[in-house]
């Protein structure tokens, strides 16, 4: 029996993780849940899983939840400190980090310091704080098991070899998002509703927009660099519209090992929570005979989807440059979802913020968080929006 804490339990990954856990109650027990504003859904999750502690976004949410629950043994925390508290609980074995944005960085660090197994579904943690995370891991008994389908695939493919010197390159696959095949002239008037209609995956709004711009794949490049200790020159991206091959590893002898599966996040979630054991999948399985359209591959169009190149550039530059990439993108996606800026404004503003940034090498946690705050503040101030 593994004790699980979920940070971001009301989001897309969090709800799918709870679905996995509900079907494996003999193997997993929920000890803590963290959410932001969706108090009604969190309330229903508490009734179903009976965690010993929960955290919500603010005091008002905590007060509302307390009134809904009445007399309960579940402790209620709130704010940043609340999330940090449930990330460090003594009776938790695995912490699933599934919150959106840089909010996942600090609680993940706290959980690593407490020697927790990290099931990582938050890209921004390694994008903004990869070096910091790696340094803390060296002093801890903690381990990161990736939840993203692409990194889960690579993690599994690398199990065939314990020697990274045998790896020629990592190949990250991407569906291409809802605008695959379109050119710049076709994207000037797309709406947020268009951007969040992902052709293959059921995801939250933010990550759906990131997938539409290919920034999501750019983040995965930086993540792969930190997760697998591999240079950016050995990380490729290929468009694979069917989302059947989740990623591949090419070895120096020319062999390519791929991990295939149904486009369902419950499978990599189950693998991460059950690791090192493989548990029985109760969800959708891949039937090769049903793939009538075949498996196809294309080169990414980096002229149209410039976010991919920006991510490569930020990763190679290092220091606080990936922090700027992430912060500017996060702010721009928020503005786009509110119809304040256009789809093509996202990479334009991100690039502008990167161009004028004075990079800090080997930043501390405080410098990472301050860079994130300053970049977002500048963008929001320009467009006179408060978040």
Secondary structure, DSSP 4 states (H G I P E B T S, - for coil): -EEEEEESTTSHHHHHHHHHHHTTTTTEEEEEEE-SS-HHHHHHHHHHH--SEEEESSHHHHHHHHHHH-S-S-EEEEHHHHHHHHHT-TT-SEEEE--STTHHHHHHHHHHHTTPEEEE--HHHHHHHHHHHHHHHHTSS-EEEE-SHHHHHHHHHGGG-S-GGGEEEEEEEE---TTTT--GGGSTT--HHHHT--SS----HHHHHHHHHTHHHHHHHHHHHHHHT--GGGEEEEE-TT--EEEEEEETTS-EEEEE--S-HHHHHHHHHHTTSPPPP-S----GGG-TT----B---TTT-THHHHHHHHHHH-TTHHHHHHHHHHHHHHHHHTTSS-TTHHHHHHHHHHHT----TT--HHHHHHHHHHHHHHHHHHTT---
